Amino acid sequence: MGIGKLSDGLAPTPPMGWNSWNRFGVKIDERLVLETAEAIVESGMRDAGYRYVVIDDGWMAPERDRNGDFVADPAKFPSGSSASIPTPGQEHARACRQALGTSSGMPAGSRRGASTT
């Protein structure tokens, strides 16, 4: 399911979706992401243009892999993909796109335990 383009090449709406940081901070896990993707679809938000599920910080393990790449926290995202990105799969099957966020200018994951208020 594509977003489509107008004749001038622009999308009919800006990219729209849900961002975990706005409500949950680093207190996220695979179950929350899947439930949110399901809710976006079931509530009709996907059909209204909300296509993205953004997992913003808190998804990565405290340590990087031997190549220095981020890896999904296996305690939070047990279905993390071989690409070290938590892609449980259902959000793609339900026509939601997934994006990951980290912090620029500060060590990624440093917001672990940060207040979500």
C-alpha positions, -999 to +999 in steps of 0.1 A: +000+000+000+018+031-012+012+067-001+009+079-036+021+111-052+005+142-066+012+154-101+039+177-087+057+147-071+047+156-035+029+132-012-008+140-005+000+143+032+032+146+053+045+113+067+022+105+097+025+080+124+031+071+161+063+078+180+070+057+211+090+085+228+061+109+231+042+087+256+065+059+267+101+072+266+124+042+268+098+021+285+089+001+253+090-035+242+079-057+214+044-063+228+037-025+230+049-019+194+027-048+181-003-036+200+002-001+188+005-012+151-027-033+156-045-003+171-034+020+142-050-004+117-081-013+137-090+023+145-088+034+109-058+056+114-038+037+088-065+043+062-064+080+072-027+081+063-010+071+095+016+046+082+046+048+105+054+031+138+085+049+151+105+032+179+124+061+193+153+052+216+151+025+242+150-003+216+187-010+216+208-031+239+232-014+263+261-027+243+268-027+205+278-057+186+314-065+177+312-043+146+300-014+166+264-016+153+233-011+175+215-043+183+180-048+196+177-054+233+168-091+234+149-087+267+126-061+252+126-073+215+131-111+216+121-113+179+148-088+168+158-094+132+192-106+120+198-070+109+197-061+146+165-041+142+134-051+162+110-061+134+085-084+149+068-086+115+032-079+122+034-042+117+046-048+081+019-074+075-006-048+087+007-022+063+026-001+088+061+010+082+087+009+109+114+034+117+140+036+145+152+066+164+183+073+185+197+104+201+220+127+182+247+143+202+245+120+232+253+083+236+224+063+222+205+047+250+217+073+275+180+082+280+175+047+295+156+053+327+148+089+318+116+103+331+086+099+307+067+127+323 
